[in-house]
Amino acid sequence: MAETPHAFLSGMRDQDGNEIEFLDLHRRFAETPMGQALATKARYDRYRPDSIPPAEWERLLGRDVNNLKHMELTYELAQTFLKDMMTANPPTDERDPILVEPRALTHLRHATPKNPEQSNDWWDARFSAREIQILLLTAIVHDWAEADPTLGDITYDLKKDTDEKKESQILILMLRNQLGEVLSPETLETVHKTATDRTGKLGEAFNVIERIGYLRTALNAWRATDNPTHSEELINSLQWLCSNVLGNQIPALLKLFPHYEGVRKALDAAVPIIDEAFKTIPDSLFDRYPEPEREIQRGKYLSAKAAWDHF
């Protein structure tokens, strides 16, 4: 690990100076009863028809819908995100924000800030080796708390402040119990803050990585609808999942893309599918929500569609 140019993308040193691999930490956790419990849980379970077992759900949508494998995938997405940041063209002078021109989303070009006063401290888009390690470690451990039987995975738009507070408390305890003899308290506190506080530099970046992951799963769901052997129930469920993610994530991603090359690439690759989904998703899908949520979710989706169409 130490001999490679970007060794910090795969591991870090422990308190004794020994090298540890992030994936090794994941494998060790996967072998614990908590890891084994997560391996049996499906994410996006709200949208999974009763007729589709979790293993089939995972086959349709990929590792992201497995509660344990989701963290390994998030780690890989984080690596790609950070490599994009490291290889992006640097600013030519201090007046230009990083990554001024989108490479393919030319129809979004006008949204890019023209000077640093219009952006959020553009130089913060670049990370030190230590910050990269923190982001990657966060990715590989961030959902450990969901192994707690009193918590579990809660759909993005249903998660309440009380849920997030409880998850935060469980996560820091698990980090200390599992890694307290390996990593310093300072490292564990920073990882915890990165996973739970979106207002800081690292917290915002990790939140971006998670949003890219949500979008990826929505695109997988939409692709899976193009199968004539699927039942109408399954196709409607996949469309429902996609509509929910687009409604929650598109407005945020459109705001973030001028500052992060990874967001640019994700949206660029997704343009045809997002266009098709927004044109095709029927209004009747929103009847699948409980009545108190129905109009709220419809409004969020229509606002996201309008934002996408505008840009």
C-alpha positions in Angstrom: 0.0 0.0 0.0 2.7 2.5 0.9 4.5 2.1 -2.4 1.7 3.1 -4.6 1.2 6.8 -5.6 -2.3 6.9 -4.3 -2.0 4.5 -1.4 -4.4 6.6 0.7 -7.2 5.5 -1.6 -7.1 2.0 -0.2 -6.0 2.3 3.4 -4.4 4.2 6.2 -2.1 3.7 9.2 -3.4 2.6 12.6 -2.3 4.1 15.9 0.8 1.9 15.9 1.8 2.9 12.4 0.8 -0.3 10.8 -1.0 -0.2 7.5 -4.6 -1.3 7.4 -6.8 -1.7 4.3 -10.3 -0.3 4.3 -11.7 -3.4 2.7 -10.2 -5.5 5.4 -12.1 -3.5 8.0 -15.3 -4.2 6.0 -14.6 -7.9 5.7 -14.0 -8.2 9.5 -17.2 -6.4 10.2 -19.1 -8.6 7.7 -18.0 -11.7 9.7 -19.5 -10.3 12.9 -23.2 -11.1 13.9 -23.9 -7.4 13.1 -22.5 -7.7 9.6 -24.3 -10.9 9.0 -27.5 -9.3 10.1 -27.1 -6.4 7.7 -26.3 -8.9 4.9 -29.9 -10.2 5.2 -31.6 -6.8 5.0 -32.9 -5.2 1.8 -32.6 -1.5 1.2 -35.4 0.4 -0.6 -37.6 -2.2 1.0 -40.6 0.1 0.9 -40.7 -0.3 -2.9 -40.1 -4.1 -3.0 -43.2 -6.1 -3.8 -43.9 -8.9 -1.4 -43.6 -11.4 -4.3 -39.9 -10.4 -4.8 -37.5 -11.9 -2.2 -34.5 -9.8 -1.1 -32.1 -11.9 -3.2 -34.1 -11.3 -6.4 -34.4 -7.6 -5.4 -30.6 -7.5 -5.3 -30.3 -9.3 -8.6 -32.5 -6.7 -10.2 -31.0 -3.5 -8.7 -27.5 -4.5 -7.7 -25.4 -4.5 -4.5 -26.8 -1.1 -3.3 -30.1 -2.7 -2.2 -28.2 -5.1 0.1 -27.6 -3.3 3.5 -24.1 -4.8 3.9 -22.9 -4.6 0.3 -24.2 -1.1 0.1 -21.2 0.1 2.1 -18.6 -1.6 -0.1 -20.3 0.0 -3.2 -20.4 3.4 -1.5 -16.6 3.0 -0.9 -16.1 2.3 -4.6 -18.2 5.3 -5.5 -16.2 7.4 -3.1 -12.9 6.2 -4.7 -14.2 7.2 -8.2 -15.5 10.5 -6.9 -12.1 11.3 -5.3 -10.1 10.2 -8.3 -12.3 12.5 -10.4 -11.5 15.4 -8.1 -7.7 14.6 -8.3 -7.6 14.3 -12.0 -9.9 17.3 -12.9 -8.2 20.3 -14.5 -7.1 22.7 -11.7 -8.2 26.4 -11.9 -6.1 28.5 -14.1 -6.1 31.4 -11.7 -7.6 32.4 -8.4 -10.6 34.1 -10.0 -11.9 31.0 -11.7 -13.8 28.3 -9.8 -12.6 24.8 -10.2 -14.1 22.8 -13.1 -15.6 25.8 -14.8 -16.9 24.0 -17.9 -19.0 20.9 -17.8 -17.6 18.4 -20.2 -20.9 17.3 -21.8 -23.8 19.0 -19.9 -23.5 22.1 -22.1 -27.2 22.9 -21.5 -26.4 23.4 -17.8 -23.4 25.6 -18.4 -25.1 28.8 -17.5 -25.5 27.6 -13.9 -21.7 27.5 -13.2 -20.6 30.4 -11.0 -18.5 33.0 -12.8 -16.5 34.1 -9.8 -15.7 32.7 -6.4 -18.2 35.0 -4.7 -21.0 33.0 -6.3 -19.7 29.7 -5.2 -19.0 28.0 -1.9 -15.2 28.4 -1.4 -14.3 26.5 -4.5 -10.9 25.4 -3.3 -12.6 23.3 -0.7 -13.5 20.9 -3.6 -10.0 19.5 -3.3 -8.9 17.2 -0.5 -5.7 16.3 1.3 -4.6 12.7 1.6 -5.9 12.6 5.2 -9.3 14.0 4.2 -9.5 11.4 1.4 -8.8 8.6 3.9 -11.5 10.0 6.2 -14.1 10.0 3.4 -13.2 6.5 2.3 -13.3 5.1 5.8 -16.6 6.8 6.4 -18.0 5.2 3.2 -17.0 1.7 4.4 -18.5 2.1 7.9 -21.3 4.7 7.6 -24.3 2.3 7.9 -23.0 0.1 10.7 -25.6 1.5 13.0 -28.4 0.0 10.9 -27.4 -3.4 12.2 -29.0 -2.4 15.5 -32.4 -4.1 15.5 -34.1 -1.0 17.0 -33.0 1.1 14.0 -32.7 -0.6 10.6 -32.6 1.1 7.2 -35.1 4.0 6.9 -36.2 5.3 3.5 -34.5 8.7 2.7 -37.6 10.9 2.8 -39.1 9.1 5.8 -36.1 9.6 8.1 -36.9 11.9 11.0 -34.5 14.0 13.1 -35.1 11.6 16.0 -34.1 8.7 13.7 -30.9 10.5 12.7 -30.0 11.4 16.3 -30.5 7.8 17.4 -28.4 6.5 14.4 -25.7 9.0 15.2 -25.5 7.8 18.8 -25.4 4.1 17.9 -22.8 4.7 15.2 -20.2 6.4 17.5 -20.6 3.6 20.0 -20.1 1.0 17.3 -17.0 2.8 15.9 -15.5 2.9 19.3 -16.3 -0.7 20.1 -15.1 -2.1 16.7 -12.2 0.2 15.9 -11.2 1.9 19.2 -8.1 -0.3 19.6 -7.0 0.4 16.0 -7.8 4.0 15.2 -7.4 7.1 17.3 -10.4 8.7 19.1 -9.8 11.8 16.9 -10.1 9.7 13.7 -13.2 8.0 14.9 -14.8 11.3 15.9 -14.0 12.8 12.5 -15.5 9.8 10.7 -18.6 10.1 12.8 -19.0 13.8 12.1 -18.4 13.2 8.3 -21.2 10.6 8.3 -23.7 12.6 10.3 -23.0 16.3 9.8 -23.6 17.5 6.2 -22.6 21.1 6.9 -18.8 20.7 7.0 -16.4 20.3 4.1 -16.1 16.5 4.5 -19.8 16.0 5.5 -21.0 17.8 2.4 -18.6 15.7 0.2 -19.8 12.5 1.7 -23.4 13.6 1.2 -22.6 14.2 -2.5 -21.2 10.6 -2.8 -24.4 9.2 -1.1 -26.6 11.2 -3.5 -24.7 9.8 -6.5 -25.4 6.4 -5.1 -29.1 7.0 -4.8 -29.2 8.2 -8.4 -27.4 5.1 -9.5 -29.9 2.9 -8.0 -32.8 4.9 -9.4 -31.3 4.5 -12.9 -30.9 0.7 -12.3 -34.6 0.6 -11.3 -35.6 2.4 -14.5 -33.5 0.1 -16.7 -35.1 -2.9 -15.0 -38.5 -1.8 -16.1 -37.6 -2.5 -19.7 -38.2 -6.2 -19.3 -41.4 -7.7 -20.8 -41.2 -10.7 -18.5 -41.7 -8.5 -15.4 -45.1 -8.3 -13.8 -47.0 -5.0 -13.9 -46.7 -4.9 -10.1 -42.9 -5.1 -10.3 -42.6 -2.5 -13.1 -44.8 -0.1 -11.1 -42.7 -0.7 -8.0 -39.5 0.0 -9.9 -41.0 3.2 -11.4 -42.2 4.2 -8.0 -38.7 3.8 -6.6 -37.2 5.8 -9.4 -39.8 8.6 -9.1 -39.0 9.0 -5.4 -35.3 9.2 -5.9 -35.6 11.7 -8.7 -37.9 13.9 -6.6 -35.6 13.9 -3.7 -32.2 14.0 -5.4 -32.3 15.9 -8.7 -32.8 19.4 -7.3 -29.9 18.8 -4.9 -27.6 17.3 -7.5 -28.3 20.2 -9.9 -27.1 22.6 -7.2 -24.0 20.6 -6.5 -22.8 19.8 -10.0 -20.9 23.1 -10.6 -18.6 22.2 -7.6 -18.0 18.5 -8.0 -16.7 16.7 -11.1 -18.3 13.4 -9.9 -21.7 15.0 -10.0 -21.1 16.3 -13.4 -20.1 12.9 -14.7 -23.0 11.1 -13.0 -25.6 13.5 -14.4 -23.9 13.6 -17.8 -24.2 9.8 -18.1 -27.7 9.8 -16.8 -29.3 12.4 -19.1 -31.1 10.1 -21.5 -32.5 7.9 -18.7 -33.6 10.8 -16.6 -35.3 12.4 -19.6 -37.1 9.2 -20.4 -38.2 8.6 -16.8 -39.6 12.1 -16.3 -41.5 11.8 -19.6 -42.9 8.4 -18.8 -43.6 8.1 -15.0 -47.4 8.2 -14.6 -49.1 10.4 -12.1 -51.0 7.4 -10.8 -47.8 6.1 -9.1 -48.3 8.7 -6.4 -51.5 6.9 -5.3 -49.1 4.2 -3.9 -48.1 6.6 -1.1 -50.2 6.8 2.1 -52.6 9.7 1.8 -50.8 12.1 4.1 -47.7 11.8 1.9 -49.3 11.7 -1.5 -49.4 15.4 -2.4 -46.1 16.1 -0.7 -44.4 13.5 -2.8 -46.2 14.5 -6.0 -45.1 18.1 -5.4 -41.5 17.2 -4.8 -41.4 15.1 -8.0 -43.0 17.9 -10.1 -40.6 20.4 -8.7 -37.7 18.2 -9.6 -39.1 17.6 -13.1 -39.5 21.4 -13.6 -35.9 22.0 -12.4 -34.6 19.3 -14.8 -36.6 20.6 -17.7 -35.6 24.2 -17.0 -31.9 23.4 -17.2 
